[in-house]
Amino acid sequence: MAAIICIDYYQKEQYQLLLQTATDRDKLDATYDGWLKSFRKAFSSIKKSGFEPVKVNVDVKELLAYCIVQGLENNAITRSQFCADLAKEGKWETIENN
């Protein structure tokens, strides 16, 4: 079995909140559609590298609460850690077709 790599997934209705609160918003896609395209590209790249990508649905409000409790900024490092924590709790799903 291939090693699993989690990818954080955001809902369209929460993407603006993510952008408004991210300290690295300049590194994020300006639109949800652009972000979704990047998500699909990352999925394909991970799969082609021999790993198994899994989707972790991230509730931005829960992410922001996590940031407050941990005293962290909403940035790529924190989002990755939050995603990994959710994955460790079994909160992920496989993606058959991206």
N, C-alpha and C positions, 0 to 999 in steps of 0.2 A: 504494500500500500504506500502511496506517495505521501510525503510530508504535507500537512495541512497548513495553509496560510489564510488567515482571516482578512477580509476586506470589509471596512465599515460601509454601511449602506444607509442613506438618508432618504426620508420621504420628501416628496416635492413640496408639500405644504410647510415643512420645517426648514427648507434650505435657506430661505432668507434670514431666519433667526440664526442659523449657523454662520452665515456671512456677517451678520451684524455683530456677533459676539466673538468671532475668531480674531486673535491678535495677528494672525498670519493670513488674513483674507486676501492679500495680494497674491498668494500662492494657490488660492482656490479658484475654480472656474467661476466666472461672473454670473452664470445662469445654471439652473438645474439641468437643462438639456445638455449643456456643455459638460457638466459634472458627470451626468449619466454616460455620456460618450467616453469620458476618461475612465469611469468605472469599468465599462465593457472592455476597453483597451487593456486595462490592468488585469482583468480576468483572463483574457486571451494570452497575455504575456506570461502570467504565472503558470497557466495550463501548459503552454509550449515549453516552459522551463522544466517540466516534469513534476510540478507540485500540484496539490489539489486545493484550489481556491474555494473558500466557503464564505457565505454572506452573513454578516452580523448586522441585524437591524438596530440602528442607534436612534434612540429618542433624544433629540437635542436638549430637551428640558432636563432629562436625566443626566445627560453629559454635563450640563451647566451646574447642576446640583453637585455632581462629582467634583467638578472644578472648585467649587466653593468649599466643600468639605476637606478636600486635599490641599487647598491653598495653591492651586495651579492655574495657569492661563489656559484658555481654550486655543491650543495650537496643535500642530501635527503630532508632536511627541505625546501630549496628553490624550489626544483622540486615539492614537494607536494603542496606548496603554489601556484606555477605557474599553476599546474594542477587544483587546486580548483578555481583559478581565471578564467581559461578557462571554467570550468564547470558552474560557475555562469553566464557566458556570453552565456550559452546554447550550448557550443561547446563540446558536448558529444554524444555518441550513445550507445544504448542498445546492448547487446551481447546475442543473443539467444543461441548459442552453442559456447563454447570456443575452 
